[in-house]
Amino acid sequence: MSTTELAWFKSSYSGSQGDSCVEAAATQQAVHVRDSKGIALPHFAVGRDG
């Protein structure tokens, strides 16, 4: 699945000023995390296993 197909949302851990935003997208296999200021940069994914 490409990053453009993921449903990204702003994390509740992001800064309230909008200057330090983390976005996440969940799939059945993993939770993907990226910097909202650099969406073209690589992101990382964490598996959902146990």
Contacts in CASP RR format, 6 or more apart in sequence:
PFRMAT RR
TARGET T0000
AUTHOR 0000-0000-0000
METHOD contacts of the structure
MODEL  1
MSTTELAWFKSSYSGSQGDSCVEAAATQQAVHVRDSKGIALPHFAVGRDG
1 27 0 8 1.000
3 25 0 8 1.000
3 32 0 8 1.000
3 34 0 8 1.000
3 39 0 8 1.000
3 43 0 8 1.000
6 25 0 8 1.000
6 27 0 8 1.000
6 32 0 8 1.000
7 25 0 8 1.000
7 26 0 8 1.000
8 23 0 8 1.000
8 24 0 8 1.000
8 25 0 8 1.000
8 32 0 8 1.000
8 34 0 8 1.000
8 36 0 8 1.000
8 39 0 8 1.000
9 23 0 8 1.000
9 24 0 8 1.000
9 25 0 8 1.000
10 21 0 8 1.000
10 22 0 8 1.000
10 23 0 8 1.000
10 36 0 8 1.000
11 21 0 8 1.000
11 22 0 8 1.000
11 23 0 8 1.000
11 24 0 8 1.000
11 33 0 8 1.000
13 22 0 8 1.000
14 20 0 8 1.000
14 21 0 8 1.000
14 22 0 8 1.000
14 23 0 8 1.000
14 36 0 8 1.000
15 21 0 8 1.000
21 35 0 8 1.000
21 36 0 8 1.000
21 37 0 8 1.000
22 33 0 8 1.000
22 34 0 8 1.000
22 35 0 8 1.000
22 36 0 8 1.000
23 33 0 8 1.000
23 34 0 8 1.000
23 35 0 8 1.000
23 36 0 8 1.000
23 39 0 8 1.000
24 31 0 8 1.000
24 32 0 8 1.000
24 33 0 8 1.000
24 34 0 8 1.000
25 31 0 8 1.000
25 32 0 8 1.000
26 32 0 8 1.000
28 48 0 8 1.000
29 45 0 8 1.000
29 47 0 8 1.000
29 48 0 8 1.000
30 45 0 8 1.000
30 46 0 8 1.000
30 47 0 8 1.000
30 48 0 8 1.000
31 45 0 8 1.000
31 46 0 8 1.000
31 47 0 8 1.000
31 48 0 8 1.000
32 43 0 8 1.000
32 44 0 8 1.000
32 45 0 8 1.000
33 43 0 8 1.000
33 44 0 8 1.000
33 45 0 8 1.000
33 46 0 8 1.000
34 41 0 8 1.000
34 43 0 8 1.000
34 44 0 8 1.000
35 41 0 8 1.000
35 43 0 8 1.000
END
